[in-house]
Amino acid sequence: MDVIADLALPVPATVICEMMDVPSADRGKFTEWTAATTHLLAAALAQPDVLERAMAGAAALAPTSPT
């Protein structure tokens, strides 16, 4: 068993998705976006490609205005 891959990553992600009512089909994307977005916490130290992925993740997570 790989503790990180099999437990430390999927369990909190699943709990958060359940609490936020993220549809099962979107949980992989949600987890990817939130993982990328955490790099904004140290944006001044991030490499440009990491910062670009973080900004894309944040944009994907941001609510959109109803039309």
HTML snippet that shows the backbone in 3Dmol.js (N, CA, C, O; Angstrom):
<script src="https://3Dmol.org/build/3Dmol-min.js"></script>
<div id="view" style="width:600px;height:400px;position:relative"></div>
<script>
const pdb = `
ATOM      1  N   MET A   1       0.844  -1.180   0.000  1.00  0.00           N
ATOM      2  CA  MET A   1       0.000   0.000   0.000  1.00  0.00           C
ATOM      3  C   MET A   1       0.889   1.242   0.000  1.00  0.00           C
ATOM      4  O   MET A   1       1.806   1.364   0.812  1.00  0.00           O
ATOM      5  N   ASP A   2       0.609   2.144  -0.906  1.00  0.00           N
ATOM      6  CA  ASP A   2       1.272   3.440  -0.928  1.00  0.00           C
ATOM      7  C   ASP A   2       0.391   4.387  -0.120  1.00  0.00           C
ATOM      8  O   ASP A   2      -0.678   4.786  -0.582  1.00  0.00           O
ATOM      9  N   VAL A   3       0.828   4.744   1.070  1.00  0.00           N
ATOM     10  CA  VAL A   3       0.006   5.510   2.000  1.00  0.00           C
ATOM     11  C   VAL A   3      -0.414   6.858   1.406  1.00  0.00           C
ATOM     12  O   VAL A   3      -1.551   7.291   1.595  1.00  0.00           O
ATOM     13  N   ILE A   4       0.492   7.517   0.696  1.00  0.00           N
ATOM     14  CA  ILE A   4       0.149   8.818   0.117  1.00  0.00           C
ATOM     15  C   ILE A   4      -0.882   8.646  -1.001  1.00  0.00           C
ATOM     16  O   ILE A   4      -1.949   9.259  -0.962  1.00  0.00           O
ATOM     17  N   ALA A   5      -0.568   7.822  -1.986  1.00  0.00           N
ATOM     18  CA  ALA A   5      -1.442   7.657  -3.152  1.00  0.00           C
ATOM     19  C   ALA A   5      -2.764   6.980  -2.806  1.00  0.00           C
ATOM     20  O   ALA A   5      -3.803   7.317  -3.374  1.00  0.00           O
ATOM     21  N   ASP A   6      -2.729   6.028  -1.878  1.00  0.00           N
ATOM     22  CA  ASP A   6      -3.923   5.236  -1.579  1.00  0.00           C
ATOM     23  C   ASP A   6      -4.777   5.772  -0.434  1.00  0.00           C
ATOM     24  O   ASP A   6      -5.937   5.383  -0.296  1.00  0.00           O
ATOM     25  N   LEU A   7      -4.220   6.658   0.384  1.00  0.00           N
ATOM     26  CA  LEU A   7      -4.969   7.108   1.560  1.00  0.00           C
ATOM     27  C   LEU A   7      -4.907   8.622   1.756  1.00  0.00           C
ATOM     28  O   LEU A   7      -5.943   9.279   1.852  1.00  0.00           O
ATOM     29  N   ALA A   8      -3.709   9.168   1.814  1.00  0.00           N
ATOM     30  CA  ALA A   8      -3.548  10.590   2.178  1.00  0.00           C
ATOM     31  C   ALA A   8      -4.117  11.546   1.135  1.00  0.00           C
ATOM     32  O   ALA A   8      -4.543  12.643   1.496  1.00  0.00           O
ATOM     33  N   LEU A   9      -4.140  11.182  -0.119  1.00  0.00           N
ATOM     34  CA  LEU A   9      -4.718  12.057  -1.139  1.00  0.00           C
ATOM     35  C   LEU A   9      -6.202  11.802  -1.383  1.00  0.00           C
ATOM     36  O   LEU A   9      -6.988  12.748  -1.347  1.00  0.00           O
ATOM     37  N   PRO A  10      -6.611  10.570  -1.627  1.00  0.00           N
ATOM     38  CA  PRO A  10      -8.022  10.362  -1.983  1.00  0.00           C
ATOM     39  C   PRO A  10      -9.014  10.544  -0.831  1.00  0.00           C
ATOM     40  O   PRO A  10     -10.140  10.979  -1.074  1.00  0.00           O
ATOM     41  N   VAL A  11      -8.648  10.235   0.386  1.00  0.00           N
ATOM     42  CA  VAL A  11      -9.614  10.320   1.488  1.00  0.00           C
ATOM     43  C   VAL A  11     -10.027  11.773   1.758  1.00  0.00           C
ATOM     44  O   VAL A  11     -11.225  12.057   1.772  1.00  0.00           O
ATOM     45  N   PRO A  12      -9.088  12.702   1.971  1.00  0.00           N
ATOM     46  CA  PRO A  12      -9.542  14.087   2.181  1.00  0.00           C
ATOM     47  C   PRO A  12     -10.266  14.664   0.963  1.00  0.00           C
ATOM     48  O   PRO A  12     -11.242  15.400   1.110  1.00  0.00           O
ATOM     49  N   ALA A  13      -9.790  14.330  -0.232  1.00  0.00           N
ATOM     50  CA  ALA A  13     -10.449  14.830  -1.439  1.00  0.00           C
ATOM     51  C   ALA A  13     -11.888  14.327  -1.511  1.00  0.00           C
ATOM     52  O   ALA A  13     -12.792  15.085  -1.863  1.00  0.00           O
ATOM     53  N   THR A  14     -12.100  13.081  -1.187  1.00  0.00           N
ATOM     54  CA  THR A  14     -13.445  12.502  -1.206  1.00  0.00           C
ATOM     55  C   THR A  14     -14.336  13.172  -0.168  1.00  0.00           C
ATOM     56  O   THR A  14     -15.489  13.495  -0.453  1.00  0.00           O
ATOM     57  N   VAL A  15     -13.809  13.383   1.032  1.00  0.00           N
ATOM     58  CA  VAL A  15     -14.588  14.014   2.097  1.00  0.00           C
ATOM     59  C   VAL A  15     -14.963  15.444   1.700  1.00  0.00           C
ATOM     60  O   VAL A  15     -16.112  15.853   1.866  1.00  0.00           O
ATOM     61  N   ILE A  16     -14.002  16.199   1.178  1.00  0.00           N
ATOM     62  CA  ILE A  16     -14.275  17.577   0.770  1.00  0.00           C
ATOM     63  C   ILE A  16     -15.315  17.611  -0.347  1.00  0.00           C
ATOM     64  O   ILE A  16     -16.239  18.424  -0.318  1.00  0.00           O
ATOM     65  N   CYS A  17     -15.161  16.730  -1.325  1.00  0.00           N
ATOM     66  CA  CYS A  17     -16.132  16.677  -2.426  1.00  0.00           C
ATOM     67  C   CYS A  17     -17.520  16.310  -1.922  1.00  0.00           C
ATOM     68  O   CYS A  17     -18.515  16.857  -2.398  1.00  0.00           O
ATOM     69  N   GLU A  18     -17.598  15.399  -0.973  1.00  0.00           N
ATOM     70  CA  GLU A  18     -18.884  15.027  -0.388  1.00  0.00           C
ATOM     71  C   GLU A  18     -19.500  16.224   0.331  1.00  0.00           C
ATOM     72  O   GLU A  18     -20.694  16.489   0.190  1.00  0.00           O
ATOM     73  N   MET A  19     -18.682  16.948   1.107  1.00  0.00           N
ATOM     74  CA  MET A  19     -19.182  18.096   1.866  1.00  0.00           C
ATOM     75  C   MET A  19     -19.656  19.221   0.940  1.00  0.00           C
ATOM     76  O   MET A  19     -20.601  19.941   1.263  1.00  0.00           O
ATOM     77  N   MET A  20     -18.998  19.365  -0.204  1.00  0.00           N
ATOM     78  CA  MET A  20     -19.339  20.439  -1.135  1.00  0.00           C
ATOM     79  C   MET A  20     -20.318  19.983  -2.213  1.00  0.00           C
ATOM     80  O   MET A  20     -20.674  20.751  -3.107  1.00  0.00           O
ATOM     81  N   ASP A  21     -20.749  18.727  -2.117  1.00  0.00           N
ATOM     82  CA  ASP A  21     -21.707  18.156  -3.061  1.00  0.00           C
ATOM     83  C   ASP A  21     -21.203  18.206  -4.511  1.00  0.00           C
ATOM     84  O   ASP A  21     -21.962  18.485  -5.439  1.00  0.00           O
ATOM     85  N   VAL A  22     -19.903  17.930  -4.679  1.00  0.00           N
ATOM     86  CA  VAL A  22     -19.318  17.860  -6.017  1.00  0.00           C
ATOM     87  C   VAL A  22     -19.771  16.537  -6.645  1.00  0.00           C
ATOM     88  O   VAL A  22     -19.592  15.481  -6.038  1.00  0.00           O
ATOM     89  N   PRO A  23     -20.348  16.577  -7.834  1.00  0.00           N
ATOM     90  CA  PRO A  23     -20.793  15.334  -8.482  1.00  0.00           C
ATOM     91  C   PRO A  23     -19.636  14.355  -8.663  1.00  0.00           C
ATOM     92  O   PRO A  23     -18.502  14.766  -8.909  1.00  0.00           O
ATOM     93  N   SER A  24     -19.918  13.091  -8.544  1.00  0.00           N
ATOM     94  CA  SER A  24     -18.885  12.055  -8.672  1.00  0.00           C
ATOM     95  C   SER A  24     -18.093  12.194  -9.964  1.00  0.00           C
ATOM     96  O   SER A  24     -16.876  12.006  -9.971  1.00  0.00           O
ATOM     97  N   ALA A  25     -18.766  12.517 -11.042  1.00  0.00           N
ATOM     98  CA  ALA A  25     -18.092  12.626 -12.342  1.00  0.00           C
ATOM     99  C   ALA A  25     -17.096  13.776 -12.380  1.00  0.00           C
ATOM    100  O   ALA A  25     -16.181  13.762 -13.203  1.00  0.00           O
ATOM    101  N   ASP A  26     -17.249  14.769 -11.511  1.00  0.00           N
ATOM    102  CA  ASP A  26     -16.377  15.951 -11.516  1.00  0.00           C
ATOM    103  C   ASP A  26     -15.286  15.911 -10.458  1.00  0.00           C
ATOM    104  O   ASP A  26     -14.469  16.830 -10.391  1.00  0.00           O
ATOM    105  N   ARG A  27     -15.249  14.894  -9.646  1.00  0.00           N
ATOM    106  CA  ARG A  27     -14.314  14.861  -8.522  1.00  0.00           C
ATOM    107  C   ARG A  27     -12.855  14.819  -8.953  1.00  0.00           C
ATOM    108  O   ARG A  27     -12.005  15.421  -8.298  1.00  0.00           O
ATOM    109  N   GLY A  28     -12.556  14.134 -10.018  1.00  0.00           N
ATOM    110  CA  GLY A  28     -11.169  14.099 -10.509  1.00  0.00           C
ATOM    111  C   GLY A  28     -10.701  15.475 -10.935  1.00  0.00           C
ATOM    112  O   GLY A  28      -9.597  15.900 -10.594  1.00  0.00           O
ATOM    113  N   LYS A  29     -11.553  16.176 -11.689  1.00  0.00           N
ATOM    114  CA  LYS A  29     -11.216  17.534 -12.124  1.00  0.00           C
ATOM    115  C   LYS A  29     -11.109  18.467 -10.916  1.00  0.00           C
ATOM    116  O   LYS A  29     -10.172  19.261 -10.828  1.00  0.00           O
ATOM    117  N   PHE A  30     -12.056  18.375  -9.993  1.00  0.00           N
ATOM    118  CA  PHE A  30     -12.050  19.228  -8.809  1.00  0.00           C
ATOM    119  C   PHE A  30     -10.756  19.034  -8.023  1.00  0.00           C
ATOM    120  O   PHE A  30     -10.124  20.006  -7.610  1.00  0.00           O
ATOM    121  N   THR A  31     -10.373  17.799  -7.822  1.00  0.00           N
ATOM    122  CA  THR A  31      -9.158  17.492  -7.075  1.00  0.00           C
ATOM    123  C   THR A  31      -7.928  18.026  -7.800  1.00  0.00           C
ATOM    124  O   THR A  31      -7.021  18.567  -7.169  1.00  0.00           O
ATOM    125  N   GLU A  32      -7.893  17.876  -9.115  1.00  0.00           N
ATOM    126  CA  GLU A  32      -6.776  18.392  -9.908  1.00  0.00           C
ATOM    127  C   GLU A  32      -6.701  19.914  -9.803  1.00  0.00           C
ATOM    128  O   GLU A  32      -5.623  20.473  -9.606  1.00  0.00           O
ATOM    129  N   TRP A  33      -7.831  20.573  -9.931  1.00  0.00           N
ATOM    130  CA  TRP A  33      -7.860  22.039  -9.869  1.00  0.00           C
ATOM    131  C   TRP A  33      -7.435  22.548  -8.491  1.00  0.00           C
ATOM    132  O   TRP A  33      -6.655  23.496  -8.400  1.00  0.00           O
ATOM    133  N   THR A  34      -7.933  21.937  -7.432  1.00  0.00           N
ATOM    134  CA  THR A  34      -7.563  22.404  -6.096  1.00  0.00           C
ATOM    135  C   THR A  34      -6.092  22.142  -5.808  1.00  0.00           C
ATOM    136  O   THR A  34      -5.437  22.955  -5.157  1.00  0.00           O
ATOM    137  N   ALA A  35      -5.567  21.023  -6.283  1.00  0.00           N
ATOM    138  CA  ALA A  35      -4.136  20.738  -6.095  1.00  0.00           C
ATOM    139  C   ALA A  35      -3.290  21.788  -6.802  1.00  0.00           C
ATOM    140  O   ALA A  35      -2.300  22.263  -6.246  1.00  0.00           O
ATOM    141  N   ALA A  36      -3.667  22.152  -8.013  1.00  0.00           N
ATOM    142  CA  ALA A  36      -2.924  23.172  -8.762  1.00  0.00           C
ATOM    143  C   ALA A  36      -3.051  24.529  -8.097  1.00  0.00           C
ATOM    144  O   ALA A  36      -2.079  25.280  -8.024  1.00  0.00           O
ATOM    145  N   THR A  37      -4.243  24.850  -7.612  1.00  0.00           N
ATOM    146  CA  THR A  37      -4.506  26.155  -7.027  1.00  0.00           C
ATOM    147  C   THR A  37      -3.716  26.381  -5.738  1.00  0.00           C
ATOM    148  O   THR A  37      -3.393  27.524  -5.414  1.00  0.00           O
ATOM    149  N   THR A  38      -3.402  25.330  -5.006  1.00  0.00           N
ATOM    150  CA  THR A  38      -2.635  25.501  -3.766  1.00  0.00           C
ATOM    151  C   THR A  38      -1.271  26.135  -4.017  1.00  0.00           C
ATOM    152  O   THR A  38      -0.685  26.708  -3.098  1.00  0.00           O
ATOM    153  N   HIS A  39      -0.760  26.047  -5.228  1.00  0.00           N
ATOM    154  CA  HIS A  39       0.534  26.665  -5.542  1.00  0.00           C
ATOM    155  C   HIS A  39       0.451  28.187  -5.508  1.00  0.00           C
ATOM    156  O   HIS A  39       1.483  28.855  -5.452  1.00  0.00           O
ATOM    157  N   LEU A  40      -0.749  28.746  -5.541  1.00  0.00           N
ATOM    158  CA  LEU A  40      -0.890  30.200  -5.440  1.00  0.00           C
ATOM    159  C   LEU A  40      -0.527  30.704  -4.046  1.00  0.00           C
ATOM    160  O   LEU A  40      -0.280  31.896  -3.863  1.00  0.00           O
ATOM    161  N   LEU A  41      -0.494  29.805  -3.062  1.00  0.00           N
ATOM    162  CA  LEU A  41      -0.111  30.197  -1.711  1.00  0.00           C
ATOM    163  C   LEU A  41       1.340  30.667  -1.656  1.00  0.00           C
ATOM    164  O   LEU A  41       1.709  31.444  -0.776  1.00  0.00           O
ATOM    165  N   ALA A  42       2.154  30.202  -2.588  1.00  0.00           N
ATOM    166  CA  ALA A  42       3.563  30.615  -2.675  1.00  0.00           C
ATOM    167  C   ALA A  42       3.861  31.083  -4.093  1.00  0.00           C
ATOM    168  O   ALA A  42       4.880  30.711  -4.676  1.00  0.00           O
ATOM    169  N   ALA A  43       2.969  31.900  -4.642  1.00  0.00           N
ATOM    170  CA  ALA A  43       3.068  32.326  -6.037  1.00  0.00           C
ATOM    171  C   ALA A  43       4.396  33.019  -6.345  1.00  0.00           C
ATOM    172  O   ALA A  43       4.928  32.877  -7.447  1.00  0.00           O
ATOM    173  N   ALA A  44       4.920  33.750  -5.399  1.00  0.00           N
ATOM    174  CA  ALA A  44       6.179  34.465  -5.640  1.00  0.00           C
ATOM    175  C   ALA A  44       7.344  33.506  -5.859  1.00  0.00           C
ATOM    176  O   ALA A  44       8.347  33.876  -6.470  1.00  0.00           O
ATOM    177  N   LEU A  45       7.219  32.293  -5.370  1.00  0.00           N
ATOM    178  CA  LEU A  45       8.293  31.307  -5.496  1.00  0.00           C
ATOM    179  C   LEU A  45       8.051  30.293  -6.614  1.00  0.00           C
ATOM    180  O   LEU A  45       8.932  29.494  -6.930  1.00  0.00           O
ATOM    181  N   ALA A  46       6.872  30.325  -7.204  1.00  0.00           N
ATOM    182  CA  ALA A  46       6.484  29.310  -8.193  1.00  0.00           C
ATOM    183  C   ALA A  46       7.129  29.569  -9.550  1.00  0.00           C
ATOM    184  O   ALA A  46       7.349  30.713  -9.948  1.00  0.00           O
ATOM    185  N   GLN A  47       7.423  28.492 -10.236  1.00  0.00           N
ATOM    186  CA  GLN A  47       7.913  28.563 -11.602  1.00  0.00           C
ATOM    187  C   GLN A  47       6.757  29.034 -12.490  1.00  0.00           C
ATOM    188  O   GLN A  47       5.596  28.795 -12.157  1.00  0.00           O
ATOM    189  N   PRO A  48       7.051  29.697 -13.614  1.00  0.00           N
ATOM    190  CA  PRO A  48       5.983  30.210 -14.478  1.00  0.00           C
ATOM    191  C   PRO A  48       4.970  29.157 -14.919  1.00  0.00           C
ATOM    192  O   PRO A  48       3.772  29.441 -14.950  1.00  0.00           O
ATOM    193  N   ASP A  49       5.421  27.941 -15.262  1.00  0.00           N
ATOM    194  CA  ASP A  49       4.477  26.918 -15.709  1.00  0.00           C
ATOM    195  C   ASP A  49       3.583  26.442 -14.564  1.00  0.00           C
ATOM    196  O   ASP A  49       2.409  26.137 -14.778  1.00  0.00           O
ATOM    197  N   VAL A  50       4.126  26.378 -13.367  1.00  0.00           N
ATOM    198  CA  VAL A  50       3.336  25.984 -12.196  1.00  0.00           C
ATOM    199  C   VAL A  50       2.315  27.070 -11.883  1.00  0.00           C
ATOM    200  O   VAL A  50       1.159  26.777 -11.578  1.00  0.00           O
ATOM    201  N   LEU A  51       2.745  28.317 -11.961  1.00  0.00           N
ATOM    202  CA  LEU A  51       1.845  29.438 -11.711  1.00  0.00           C
ATOM    203  C   LEU A  51       0.720  29.484 -12.747  1.00  0.00           C
ATOM    204  O   LEU A  51      -0.424  29.785 -12.408  1.00  0.00           O
ATOM    205  N   GLU A  52       1.040  29.189 -13.988  1.00  0.00           N
ATOM    206  CA  GLU A  52       0.018  29.161 -15.045  1.00  0.00           C
ATOM    207  C   GLU A  52      -1.028  28.087 -14.767  1.00  0.00           C
ATOM    208  O   GLU A  52      -2.224  28.335 -14.920  1.00  0.00           O
ATOM    209  N   ARG A  53      -0.584  26.884 -14.356  1.00  0.00           N
ATOM    210  CA  ARG A  53      -1.532  25.813 -14.017  1.00  0.00           C
ATOM    211  C   ARG A  53      -2.363  26.191 -12.793  1.00  0.00           C
ATOM    212  O   ARG A  53      -3.552  25.880 -12.725  1.00  0.00           O
ATOM    213  N   ALA A  54      -1.734  26.860 -11.830  1.00  0.00           N
ATOM    214  CA  ALA A  54      -2.461  27.285 -10.632  1.00  0.00           C
ATOM    215  C   ALA A  54      -3.544  28.294 -10.982  1.00  0.00           C
ATOM    216  O   ALA A  54      -4.663  28.206 -10.477  1.00  0.00           O
ATOM    217  N   MET A  55      -3.222  29.240 -11.833  1.00  0.00           N
ATOM    218  CA  MET A  55      -4.214  30.235 -12.238  1.00  0.00           C
ATOM    219  C   MET A  55      -5.350  29.585 -13.033  1.00  0.00           C
ATOM    220  O   MET A  55      -6.510  29.964 -12.874  1.00  0.00           O
ATOM    221  N   ALA A  56      -5.028  28.624 -13.874  1.00  0.00           N
ATOM    222  CA  ALA A  56      -6.061  27.911 -14.632  1.00  0.00           C
ATOM    223  C   ALA A  56      -6.968  27.129 -13.686  1.00  0.00           C
ATOM    224  O   ALA A  56      -8.184  27.096 -13.872  1.00  0.00           O
ATOM    225  N   GLY A  57      -6.374  26.502 -12.672  1.00  0.00           N
ATOM    226  CA  GLY A  57      -7.174  25.775 -11.686  1.00  0.00           C
ATOM    227  C   GLY A  57      -8.086  26.700 -10.912  1.00  0.00           C
ATOM    228  O   GLY A  57      -9.248  26.374 -10.671  1.00  0.00           O
ATOM    229  N   ALA A  58      -7.560  27.870 -10.514  1.00  0.00           N
ATOM    230  CA  ALA A  58      -8.373  28.831  -9.775  1.00  0.00           C
ATOM    231  C   ALA A  58      -9.526  29.340 -10.645  1.00  0.00           C
ATOM    232  O   ALA A  58     -10.647  29.498 -10.163  1.00  0.00           O
ATOM    233  N   ALA A  59      -9.251  29.592 -11.912  1.00  0.00           N
ATOM    234  CA  ALA A  59     -10.297  30.053 -12.819  1.00  0.00           C
ATOM    235  C   ALA A  59     -11.375  28.985 -12.997  1.00  0.00           C
ATOM    236  O   ALA A  59     -12.562  29.304 -13.065  1.00  0.00           O
ATOM    237  N   ALA A  60     -10.968  27.729 -13.073  1.00  0.00           N
ATOM    238  CA  ALA A  60     -11.930  26.637 -13.228  1.00  0.00           C
ATOM    239  C   ALA A  60     -12.795  26.469 -11.995  1.00  0.00           C
ATOM    240  O   ALA A  60     -13.958  26.080 -12.100  1.00  0.00           O
ATOM    241  N   LEU A  61     -12.236  26.762 -10.818  1.00  0.00           N
ATOM    242  CA  LEU A  61     -12.980  26.624  -9.577  1.00  0.00           C
ATOM    243  C   LEU A  61     -13.894  27.808  -9.289  1.00  0.00           C
ATOM    244  O   LEU A  61     -14.847  27.684  -8.521  1.00  0.00           O
ATOM    245  N   ALA A  62     -13.612  28.944  -9.892  1.00  0.00           N
ATOM    246  CA  ALA A  62     -14.388  30.151  -9.608  1.00  0.00           C
ATOM    247  C   ALA A  62     -15.813  30.003 -10.127  1.00  0.00           C
ATOM    248  O   ALA A  62     -16.040  29.507 -11.231  1.00  0.00           O
ATOM    249  N   PRO A  63     -16.761  30.439  -9.318  1.00  0.00           N
ATOM    250  CA  PRO A  63     -18.157  30.357  -9.781  1.00  0.00           C
ATOM    251  C   PRO A  63     -18.375  31.317 -10.942  1.00  0.00           C
ATOM    252  O   PRO A  63     -17.770  32.386 -11.012  1.00  0.00           O
ATOM    253  N   THR A  64     -19.232  30.916 -11.825  1.00  0.00           N
ATOM    254  CA  THR A  64     -19.568  31.770 -12.963  1.00  0.00           C
ATOM    255  C   THR A  64     -20.904  32.435 -12.715  1.00  0.00           C
ATOM    256  O   THR A  64     -21.740  31.916 -11.976  1.00  0.00           O
ATOM    257  N   SER A  65     -21.099  33.571 -13.327  1.00  0.00           N
ATOM    258  CA  SER A  65     -22.365  34.289 -13.186  1.00  0.00           C
ATOM    259  C   SER A  65     -23.439  33.601 -14.003  1.00  0.00           C
ATOM    260  O   SER A  65     -23.193  33.210 -15.144  1.00  0.00           O
ATOM    261  N   PRO A  66     -24.625  33.445 -13.438  1.00  0.00           N
ATOM    262  CA  PRO A  66     -25.712  32.863 -14.231  1.00  0.00           C
ATOM    263  C   PRO A  66     -26.109  33.829 -15.350  1.00  0.00           C
ATOM    264  O   PRO A  66     -26.135  35.045 -15.163  1.00  0.00           O
ATOM    265  N   THR A  67     -26.413  33.264 -16.501  1.00  0.00           N
ATOM    266  CA  THR A  67     -26.816  34.109 -17.637  1.00  0.00           C
ATOM    267  C   THR A  67     -28.285  33.983 -17.908  1.00  0.00           C
ATOM    268  O   THR A  67     -28.801  34.620 -18.826  1.00  0.00           O
TER     269      THR A  67
END
`;
const viewer = $3Dmol.createViewer("view");
viewer.addModel(pdb, "pdb");
viewer.setStyle({}, {cartoon: {color: "spectrum"}});
viewer.zoomTo();
viewer.render();
</script>
